[in-house]
Amino acid sequence: MSVAILCIGTELTRGEIVNTNASWLAESLVALGLEVTAIETIADDREIIARTLGRLGAAHDAIVCTGGLGPTTDDITSECVAAVLGVPLERDETSLAEIRERMSRFGRTMAASNEKQADFPRGARVLPNRKGTAPGFSAKIARALSFFMPGVPREMKTMFQEHVAPALSPLVRDALAQVRVKTFGLPESSVNDRLAGIEQQYDVTLGYRAHFPEIEVKVLARRDAPPDARDAARRAADDVIARLGPDVVYAEGDVTFAEALGALLVERDLTLGVAESCTGGLVGNILTERGGASAFFLGGVVSYANSVKTAALGVAPELLARHGAVSAEVARAMADGARRALGVDIALSITGIAGPSGGSADKPVGLVHFAVATERALDDRQMVFPGSREQVRRLAAFAGLSLVRATVRGL
Amino acid sequence: MSVAILCIGTELTRGEIVNTNASWLAESLVALGLEVTAIETIADDREIIARTLGRLGAAHDAIVCTGGLGPTTDDITSECVAAVLGVPLERDETSLAEIRERMSRFGRTMAASNEKQADFPRGARVLPNRKGTAPGFSAKIARALSFFMPGVPREMKTMFQEHVAPALSPLVRDALAQVRVKTFGLPESSVNDRLAGIEQQYDVTLGYRAHFPEIEVKVLARRDAPPDARDAARRAADDVIARLGPDVVYAEGDVTFAEALGALLVERDLTLGVAESCTGGLVGNILTERGGASAFFLGGVVSYANSVKTAALGVAPELLARHGAVSAEVARAMADGARRALGVDIALSITGIAGPSGGSADKPVGLVHFAVATERALDDRQMVFPGSREQVRRLAAFAGLSLVRATVRGL
């Protein structure tokens, strides 16, 4: 079963909006066990739509299409499908009544332009739209079972789940299983090198998804029966984890780095605080992106200016004058000060030069000093990160949290 | 000139990442005056890549392609192009040396898998990559001038601007001019309503680009001569700005909200500090995303736990007990405490319920209290934001900074 996704809309080919429908549909189709081999985005143009539908219909088993079902003159998907099939458009009175009823419910009167939303190619099956006025439809184009849905994401998603997925899933024969292994700390090329041969050894597919600076390794197994697929994915994933090691692999599945670290801290009954300089609040932001952070994260000080390092963290002005704000000495004083000021068990400090300016021969852009303070120890580390200001900041934030993770694991 | 965009990567056809490259490229090509008629996304599959390149090359004047130039075994774009052209891959020693030099600069040793990034189809022109290890290349495929770039967005964007745009723009005959108007505070439908008629009146195209929660309005004029295009875009943009007003429009061009606010603060010689609870560091992060923030932003306190609100900001425990952490009273005490603790002229505080849990009938998810403290005044405000935890946090951060902007403009 090869499936194509077709997105119709000049707002997409002009780049005015990001096509989130395509990735949502692709992910949903893959989760059903289908293989998406092409995603095409085309303008609202009769000739291009007709030509593309013909080509995709001849090459794929199914087409899932969004867009061009609205009331305006540039919404022409239905008439293009009718033209490709060589059939007329016919008004569906049931759909017309439903559109009229829906509009009156929201206090709107039906414009003439809305009536065409009840026109479908003869022989098409209408797909009701519970979230909006534009019904969808399905039809066979060449060999492809084809589904046409509106482009509005929430209307499309509901229609897909209620009508398209149930029609497609009986066609899938293979069983699929997937394990997602989340990593931080190795570049993608090194991850790839360490995992060489796994695909052949276990007859699985490895996918890499970089969400900078993290890398997720997806292990996908396809077998005849679900238990076999699950077993194969599990065995391959265990080898992936063994080869990358526990310093690099921090979780499986839909768990963020912050959540994995948080679970570790909660397990040990430890609280965390941060003192950020060059990251400016990014570490706190990462820690609180998902709910539940209050179980381990008490807070932080963003000491962007030296005056705040002194006033809020107690860093001695002489230390700042002697070593500079970006130094091991100041990082240590920041972490120690944050642990006391915030009343936490573990405090992380980060002070560095994120760029693009501010670097020197001695202290280049990308240089970052870290310290981790606990009741018993105060350790510092320095690293130099490549890339833009944004990358240096993200790398510094993750590297800092990684130092906290190593500290807690070593306690 | 018809241009096709081709994005190669199984992570895209599987929906593992949203294809932001496609919309960025489409927007950039349209800004050059080119028409994008097709955007295709395909898997890392030799046969599909070759077939698609052949078809696009025959139908378009140019192909702009991203992805598949990395070091891993599923990066096969270069060898597919070589196969389509019927030429061998040849190693480019200059590129190899540059990759080696780049990696050693960042303390990494070159893996064998990185070497193939210096292999290009014979006759191709190499496009240097200033931001990463994978160089791109250009070649003629059938009638299409074709450009191959890495899929990593920042590498791709720099390469496009430095090498692809200069090669394509001489082929465009019309003169184009564009003005970007940056806004925050009105929903897209309201922006759209207020700007009705501008396109006809000035013979320009308006494009909307939402970078949540900001909306950028792009005014694009196409004329025979550059001065005419610039003049038309300018006059239309002035009307756009007049219709939306100075509370909504904060800048033109490539200026972030934080930079616009920072310029205003620097102009008035004022320093800013923040006290964040539900935003967890996001406001500090937004303020320091670009360089130059140290001219106005001294720092912040992330008082996620009540104990930190008391210890670092001096919020009285009785106040927290009586009104709860999410209250006007606590927001006021946080802003006032932050102004003193951080030694700043203006302090913003944010305390709210970002969700997904933690809401009640009295204090629903999305409720956020703000306060802005200056030497002379202490004002508070409450808002309720819709959406996910991420959306509530971003809206709260921007709304808070918007209150600071209004305060400074009113001084």
Boltz contact constraints between the chains, C-beta under 6 A:
constraints:
  - contact:
      token1: [A, 13]
      token2: [B, 26]
      max_distance: 6.0
  - contact:
      token1: [A, 13]
      token2: [B, 36]
      max_distance: 6.0
  - contact:
      token1: [A, 14]
      token2: [B, 26]
      max_distance: 6.0
  - contact:
      token1: [A, 14]
      token2: [B, 30]
      max_distance: 6.0
  - contact:
      token1: [A, 15]
      token2: [B, 23]
      max_distance: 6.0
  - contact:
      token1: [A, 15]
      token2: [B, 26]
      max_distance: 6.0
  - contact:
      token1: [A, 15]
      token2: [B, 27]
      max_distance: 6.0
  - contact:
      token1: [A, 16]
      token2: [B, 207]
      max_distance: 6.0
  - contact:
      token1: [A, 18]
      token2: [B, 20]
      max_distance: 6.0
  - contact:
      token1: [A, 18]
      token2: [B, 23]
      max_distance: 6.0
  - contact:
      token1: [A, 20]
      token2: [B, 18]
      max_distance: 6.0
  - contact:
      token1: [A, 23]
      token2: [B, 15]
      max_distance: 6.0
  - contact:
      token1: [A, 23]
      token2: [B, 18]
      max_distance: 6.0
  - contact:
      token1: [A, 26]
      token2: [B, 13]
      max_distance: 6.0
  - contact:
      token1: [A, 26]
      token2: [B, 14]
      max_distance: 6.0
  - contact:
      token1: [A, 26]
      token2: [B, 15]
      max_distance: 6.0
  - contact:
      token1: [A, 27]
      token2: [B, 15]
      max_distance: 6.0
  - contact:
      token1: [A, 30]
      token2: [B, 14]
      max_distance: 6.0
  - contact:
      token1: [A, 36]
      token2: [B, 13]
      max_distance: 6.0
  - contact:
      token1: [A, 37]
      token2: [B, 43]
      max_distance: 6.0
  - contact:
      token1: [A, 38]
      token2: [B, 42]
      max_distance: 6.0
  - contact:
      token1: [A, 39]
      token2: [B, 41]
      max_distance: 6.0
  - contact:
      token1: [A, 40]
      token2: [B, 40]
      max_distance: 6.0
  - contact:
      token1: [A, 41]
      token2: [B, 39]
      max_distance: 6.0
  - contact:
      token1: [A, 42]
      token2: [B, 38]
      max_distance: 6.0
  - contact:
      token1: [A, 43]
      token2: [B, 37]
      max_distance: 6.0
  - contact:
      token1: [A, 189]
      token2: [B, 71]
      max_distance: 6.0
  - contact:
      token1: [A, 189]
      token2: [B, 111]
      max_distance: 6.0
  - contact:
      token1: [A, 189]
      token2: [B, 113]
      max_distance: 6.0
  - contact:
      token1: [A, 189]
      token2: [B, 114]
      max_distance: 6.0
  - contact:
      token1: [A, 192]
      token2: [B, 72]
      max_distance: 6.0
  - contact:
      token1: [A, 193]
      token2: [B, 111]
      max_distance: 6.0
  - contact:
      token1: [A, 193]
      token2: [B, 113]
      max_distance: 6.0
  - contact:
      token1: [A, 209]
      token2: [B, 11]
      max_distance: 6.0
  - contact:
      token1: [A, 209]
      token2: [B, 16]
      max_distance: 6.0
  - contact:
      token1: [A, 280]
      token2: [B, 284]
      max_distance: 6.0
  - contact:
      token1: [A, 280]
      token2: [B, 285]
      max_distance: 6.0
  - contact:
      token1: [A, 280]
      token2: [B, 288]
      max_distance: 6.0
  - contact:
      token1: [A, 281]
      token2: [B, 281]
      max_distance: 6.0
  - contact:
      token1: [A, 281]
      token2: [B, 284]
      max_distance: 6.0
  - contact:
      token1: [A, 281]
      token2: [B, 285]
      max_distance: 6.0
  - contact:
      token1: [A, 282]
      token2: [B, 285]
      max_distance: 6.0
  - contact:
      token1: [A, 284]
      token2: [B, 280]
      max_distance: 6.0
  - contact:
      token1: [A, 284]
      token2: [B, 281]
      max_distance: 6.0
  - contact:
      token1: [A, 284]
      token2: [B, 302]
      max_distance: 6.0
  - contact:
      token1: [A, 285]
      token2: [B, 280]
      max_distance: 6.0
  - contact:
      token1: [A, 285]
      token2: [B, 281]
      max_distance: 6.0
  - contact:
      token1: [A, 285]
      token2: [B, 282]
      max_distance: 6.0
  - contact:
      token1: [A, 285]
      token2: [B, 285]
      max_distance: 6.0
  - contact:
      token1: [A, 288]
      token2: [B, 280]
      max_distance: 6.0
  - contact:
      token1: [A, 291]
      token2: [B, 356]
      max_distance: 6.0
  - contact:
      token1: [A, 291]
      token2: [B, 357]
      max_distance: 6.0
  - contact:
      token1: [A, 297]
      token2: [B, 304]
      max_distance: 6.0
  - contact:
      token1: [A, 298]
      token2: [B, 305]
      max_distance: 6.0
  - contact:
      token1: [A, 298]
      token2: [B, 308]
      max_distance: 6.0
  - contact:
      token1: [A, 299]
      token2: [B, 302]
      max_distance: 6.0
  - contact:
      token1: [A, 299]
      token2: [B, 303]
      max_distance: 6.0
  - contact:
      token1: [A, 299]
      token2: [B, 304]
      max_distance: 6.0
  - contact:
      token1: [A, 299]
      token2: [B, 305]
      max_distance: 6.0
  - contact:
      token1: [A, 299]
      token2: [B, 308]
      max_distance: 6.0
  - contact:
      token1: [A, 300]
      token2: [B, 302]
      max_distance: 6.0
  - contact:
      token1: [A, 301]
      token2: [B, 301]
      max_distance: 6.0
  - contact:
      token1: [A, 302]
      token2: [B, 284]
      max_distance: 6.0
  - contact:
      token1: [A, 302]
      token2: [B, 299]
      max_distance: 6.0
  - contact:
      token1: [A, 302]
      token2: [B, 300]
      max_distance: 6.0
  - contact:
      token1: [A, 303]
      token2: [B, 299]
      max_distance: 6.0
  - contact:
      token1: [A, 304]
      token2: [B, 297]
      max_distance: 6.0
  - contact:
      token1: [A, 304]
      token2: [B, 299]
      max_distance: 6.0
  - contact:
      token1: [A, 305]
      token2: [B, 298]
      max_distance: 6.0
  - contact:
      token1: [A, 305]
      token2: [B, 299]
      max_distance: 6.0
  - contact:
      token1: [A, 307]
      token2: [B, 343]
      max_distance: 6.0
  - contact:
      token1: [A, 308]
      token2: [B, 298]
      max_distance: 6.0
  - contact:
      token1: [A, 308]
      token2: [B, 299]
      max_distance: 6.0
  - contact:
      token1: [A, 308]
      token2: [B, 342]
      max_distance: 6.0
  - contact:
      token1: [A, 311]
      token2: [B, 343]
      max_distance: 6.0
  - contact:
      token1: [A, 312]
      token2: [B, 341]
      max_distance: 6.0
  - contact:
      token1: [A, 341]
      token2: [B, 312]
      max_distance: 6.0
  - contact:
      token1: [A, 342]
      token2: [B, 308]
      max_distance: 6.0
  - contact:
      token1: [A, 343]
      token2: [B, 307]
      max_distance: 6.0
  - contact:
      token1: [A, 343]
      token2: [B, 311]
      max_distance: 6.0
  - contact:
      token1: [A, 356]
      token2: [B, 291]
      max_distance: 6.0
  - contact:
      token1: [A, 357]
      token2: [B, 291]
      max_distance: 6.0
  - contact:
      token1: [A, 386]
      token2: [B, 106]
      max_distance: 6.0
